Amino acid sequence: MEIPELPYTVPRVVKGRVIKKVPAGSTMEKEAAKQSWYVEFFFHNSVRFLDTDKVIKSLGIASS
């Protein structure tokens, strides 16, 4: 297996459930904003040690 040029896969946004019905007084955009979502990607290079705290800090994501 060749090592890819990027050390990670292409990020994709994983959204919440599909909205089937919009309540009265709301919009599709408001209901979509209420859904949970996250960005998913995976690292390819398992040989090199990866300090996840450093990556999270460099991305500006608050770790809990």
For each residue, the residues with C-beta under 8 A, 3 or more apart:
1:
2:
3: 44 45
4: 7 44
5:
6: 9 10 44
7: 4 43 44 45 48
8: 11 41 42 43 44
9: 6 41 42 44
10: 6 41
11: 8 39 40 41
12: 39 40 41
13: 37 38 39 40
14: 37 38 39 40
15: 32 35 37
16: 35 36 37
17: 35
18:
19: 22 28 31 32 35
20:
21:
22: 19 26 27 28 31
23: 26 31
24:
25:
26: 22 23 30 31
27: 22 30 31
28: 19 22 31 32
29: 32 33
30: 26 27 33 34
31: 19 22 23 26 27 28 34 35
32: 15 19 28 29 35
33: 29 30
34: 30 31
35: 15 16 17 19 31 32
36: 16
37: 13 14 15 16
38: 13 14
39: 11 12 13 14
40: 11 12 13 14
41: 8 9 10 11 12
42: 8 9
43: 7 8 46 50
44: 3 4 6 7 8 9
45: 3 7 48 50
46: 43
47:
48: 7 45
49:
50: 43 45 55
51: 54 55
52: 55 56
53: 56 57 63
54: 51 57 58
55: 50 51 52 58 59
56: 52 53 59 61 63
57: 53 54 60 61 63
58: 54 55
59: 55 56
60: 57
61: 56 57
62:
63: 53 56 57
64:
